[in-house]
Amino acid sequence: MLAEQEFKNAMSLLSSAVTVVTTAGESGRYGFTASAVCSLSASPPTLLVCMNKGSYLHSFFVANRVLSVNLLAAEHQALSEVFASKLGSDERFARAQWTQLVTGAPILKDALASFDCQIEEIQQVATHDIFICRILALQTNARAEGQPRSGLAYFARGYHALGQASAALDLV
């Protein structure tokens, strides 16, 4: 059997984008920092968002059935730390400017990109739930004054700014 810590150590070497995932609805407005987010399909546009079932926020996301995924820029590291902390919801949201698109889930005004989603299906796997999310609207702010902004990544248990690569790779 693979040891849990051995798995965690190896997974810390997988670079991932840093996001703040938010929800709003009858159960309230909440958010958390997540790196377990990825695209599932372009047609229809769909994301996967993974959330620990033991999180005190879990039931609010399930009840609201909507969420937004806000892709953070390098300058959002402090905001990522706030949404990963034990601060209350109001205090977390007070640290940035928010708007909304279709679902009412909070959209970070200056995120690199924000995906406004409806949770269509929830798959239970071990300690986590996988939210399968249909993207209903999106907003992008990847450029500032004509220049590309740096993204925020998490690698080897630390934050890293991602700039433009020296040579473009066409991976699609």
C-alpha distance (Angstrom), angle and dihedral (degrees) to the residues before:
residue distance angle dihedral
M1 . . .
L2 3.78 . .
A3 3.80 112.8 .
E4 3.81 114.9 -117.6
Q5 3.82 93.6 -131.5
E6 3.81 91.5 49.1
F7 3.82 88.7 53.6
K8 3.83 92.1 47.6
N9 3.81 91.7 49.3
A10 3.80 91.9 51.8
M11 3.83 92.9 45.2
S12 3.81 90.4 52.4
L13 3.81 85.1 70.7
L14 3.80 91.9 61.6
S15 3.80 108.3 95.1
S16 3.77 113.7 -136.4
A17 3.76 137.3 -179.8
V18 3.79 115.1 -108.5
T19 3.79 116.3 -125.9
V20 3.77 138.8 173.7
V21 3.80 109.8 -137.8
T22 3.81 115.1 -157.7
T23 3.79 139.1 -177.8
A24 3.79 137.0 -172.4
G25 3.76 132.8 -177.1
E26 3.78 141.8 95.7
S27 3.81 91.9 -29.2
G28 3.81 92.0 52.9
R29 3.80 140.3 -106.6
Y30 3.80 117.9 -53.5
G31 3.78 141.3 155.0
F32 3.79 144.0 -179.0
T33 3.80 139.5 -172.8
A34 3.80 113.5 -103.3
S35 3.77 138.6 177.3
A36 3.82 95.7 175.4
V37 3.81 95.2 89.6
C38 3.80 127.5 114.6
S39 3.77 143.1 157.6
L40 3.79 116.7 -93.4
S41 3.79 104.0 178.6
A42 3.79 140.0 -3.1
S43 3.79 92.4 -155.4
P44 2.93 103.0 73.5
P45 3.81 96.0 10.8
T46 3.82 104.7 -114.7
L47 3.81 136.6 166.1
L48 3.79 134.6 -163.1
V49 3.80 116.8 -136.7
C50 3.80 118.9 -175.0
M51 3.80 121.6 -153.7
N52 3.78 132.0 178.6
K53 3.81 110.1 -113.2
G54 3.81 88.6 -143.0
S55 3.80 93.4 62.3
Y56 3.79 114.0 111.7
L57 3.83 86.6 -133.4
H58 3.81 94.9 56.9
S59 3.81 97.7 89.4
F60 3.83 91.8 50.8
F61 3.80 92.5 56.1
V62 3.80 91.5 46.2
A63 3.81 91.6 49.0
N64 3.81 95.4 46.6
R65 3.85 94.2 45.4
V66 3.83 90.4 -158.4
L67 3.78 132.4 89.0
S68 3.76 143.0 163.3
V69 3.78 126.2 -139.0
N70 3.81 111.0 -147.4
L71 3.80 113.2 -163.7
L72 3.80 107.8 -145.3
A73 3.80 128.1 -134.4
A74 3.80 122.1 -141.9
E75 3.81 91.1 -96.7
H76 3.83 89.8 60.9
Q77 3.82 96.7 70.7
A78 3.82 92.3 110.3
L79 3.81 90.3 49.7
S80 3.81 90.0 51.6
E81 3.79 89.5 53.2
V82 3.83 91.1 49.2
F83 3.83 92.0 52.7
A84 3.82 89.7 47.6
S85 3.82 91.5 51.7
K86 3.78 132.5 85.7
L87 3.83 93.2 -107.1
G88 3.79 116.4 131.3
S89 3.78 121.1 -97.7
D90 3.80 96.5 -105.5
E91 3.80 91.9 50.9
R92 3.82 91.7 48.9
F93 3.79 93.8 52.2
A94 3.83 92.4 44.4
R95 3.83 89.2 68.0
A96 3.84 95.2 72.1
Q97 3.79 144.1 21.2
W98 3.78 117.2 -93.8
T99 3.76 137.5 -170.5
Q100 3.80 133.5 169.3
L101 3.77 137.8 -126.9
V102 3.83 122.8 -169.8
T103 3.82 108.7 -33.1
G104 3.80 99.3 40.7
A105 3.82 92.9 -117.3
P106 3.83 109.9 139.9
I107 3.81 114.6 -92.6
L108 3.82 117.2 -158.8
K109 3.81 103.6 -125.5
D110 3.81 95.7 -141.7
A111 3.81 101.3 33.8
L112 3.81 116.2 133.4
A113 3.80 85.8 -118.3
S114 3.78 135.0 -12.6
F115 3.79 125.3 -157.6
D116 3.81 117.0 -158.0
C117 3.79 108.3 -153.7
Q118 3.76 147.2 -179.3
I119 3.81 114.9 -143.6
E120 3.80 103.0 -124.3
E121 3.79 100.2 174.1
I122 3.79 139.0 7.7
Q123 3.81 120.7 -150.2
Q124 3.80 118.4 -165.7
V125 3.81 114.3 -141.6
A126 3.82 120.6 170.0
T127 3.82 108.9 -63.9
H128 3.80 95.7 -9.2
D129 3.78 142.1 61.9
I130 3.78 120.6 -138.7
F131 3.79 111.5 -142.5
I132 3.80 110.8 -153.2
C133 3.79 102.4 -152.5
R134 3.79 128.7 -165.4
I135 3.81 110.1 -147.3
L136 3.80 109.2 -129.8
A137 3.81 98.3 174.0
L138 3.78 140.0 -4.3
Q139 3.77 141.4 -162.6
T140 3.82 128.0 -159.1
N141 3.79 132.5 -161.2
A142 3.80 100.7 166.6
R143 3.79 93.6 140.0
A144 3.79 130.3 59.6
E145 3.80 117.6 -168.3
G146 3.81 90.4 -16.4
Q147 3.81 94.0 -52.7
P148 3.80 126.2 107.4
R149 3.80 114.1 -108.5
S150 3.79 121.5 -131.2
G151 3.79 118.4 -108.5
L152 3.80 125.7 -133.6
A153 3.80 117.5 -119.8
Y154 3.79 134.3 178.7
F155 3.80 117.2 -138.4
A156 3.83 133.4 156.0
R157 3.81 90.4 1.9
G158 3.80 93.6 -56.8
Y159 3.80 142.5 90.8
H160 3.80 120.9 -103.9
A161 3.81 132.2 -176.1
L162 3.78 114.2 -127.8
G163 3.79 116.7 -151.3
Q164 3.74 132.0 177.3
A165 3.80 114.9 -55.5
S166 3.79 117.3 -119.2
A167 3.80 90.6 -120.1
A168 3.79 125.5 29.1
L169 3.78 116.1 -121.6
D170 3.78 120.7 -154.0
L171 3.80 102.2 -147.8
V172 3.78 99.0 159.0
